[in-house]
Each structure stands twice: as C-alpha cells, then as structure tokens.
Amino acid sequence: GHGRVPVPGLQVVRRLAAVAALCMLVVVLRVSWSGVAELRRGSAFEAAGELHEAAMHYGRAIHLYLPGNPVQGKAARALLALGQQHEDAGDALEARFCYEELRSGFLAVRSAWQPGKRWIAQAEERLVPLMLQDTRGDWPKRELPEEQRRAELRAVLDAREDPALGWVLVMGLGYVGWLGGAALALWRGLSEQDGLPIQWQPIRRWGAVSAAGYGLWLLGVALA
C-alpha cells in the first residue's frame, strides 16, 4: 500500500500547539520560581528581624500568582502574622502596611475572577479598625457616629475597579502571538541541518506576527 501523505495543515496545527504549550510552560515555570524566590527572601528578612522588608517580599510573592500555587497562601499567612505582631507591639502603621500588601497583592492579579477572596476579607477585617483609629487625617469625619464611619470605609474598600474582561483576553492573545510568532520564526526559518540557507520569508512572516502580538499585548495591558 501507499504510505500516508503528510497533511500540511495538520502539521501547522501541531506545531502551533507545541509552541503554545512551550510558551505556557515557560511562563508557568518562570512565575512559579519567582514566587518561591520572593517567599524565601521574605522568610530570610523576617528571620533577620527586618520585618518591613519581609512584608514587601511577601507582597511580591502574592503578585506572582498561579492558580493552585501554595506560595500565595503561605505569603498571605505570613503577612497576617506579621500584621498581628505589629499590632501587639503597638505599631499600627506597620500592621496596616502588612494588611494592605496582602490585599493589594491579590487585587492586582484579578482578571475574570478574584483570587484570594478569603485572604482579602481577613485583611480588610483587620484594616477597618486600624483605619478608624488613624489620627493622620479626618476621613471619615471624626464627628460622625462610628458605625457611619465604618460603613464609609467598607464602601470604599468594596468599590473595586475590575479590569475589562475583553481587554484581558486581548492581552492573553497578544502574549501568545508575541511568543508563538517568535518561536515559529526561528523554527521555520532556521534549519536543523548545518549548511542550509536561512529561510528569510517565514522569518519575516512570523516575525511580523510576533511584533503584532507584542503590540496587542501592550494595548491590552494599557486598557485592561
């Protein structure tokens, strides 16, 4: 019988799938390793007694969010513990800094859904009394009843400007196009065998796709 004739379209699909999987793997490994590194830095600063720096690195670990990654939970617990430690020592400003790092870290990584809701709720529960006791300003106005002041604070904390889902999707598509186009330009343009000429046409074609993807990603980042 005759051998199978390769289907060009199927080969392209397989290559694109492989490139997309490779891009995703690179991103996951990079983010995961960076999160672990920030968590370790936070632990090292905490052990050295440099608690403000520790809180900063724990906050950065939360920013490096991956679904299912335990790093964010460990960093959140560490920030809550540091905040309580500062409260016990009478340092309300540092306690507030820890809780705000926790809250803002998870809010910064929201997209179509909000990760870390229970951690945000715990941080806000501790933030409200600290904000009410803060004597540096007069908001909410001190002559108001405490319940009204508390309600105004809660309203501000609950008013979150979520990113536009459409632009989040544009950002994701742009990222895949950026890295995928660059990978395909190299894959299709450079031969595995030594001595063969460089194929400039696929390099230019897929390089243009990569450049367009990068522009799309930047647009999504700016408008999301």
Beta strands, then each sheet from edge to edge (+ up, - down):
end
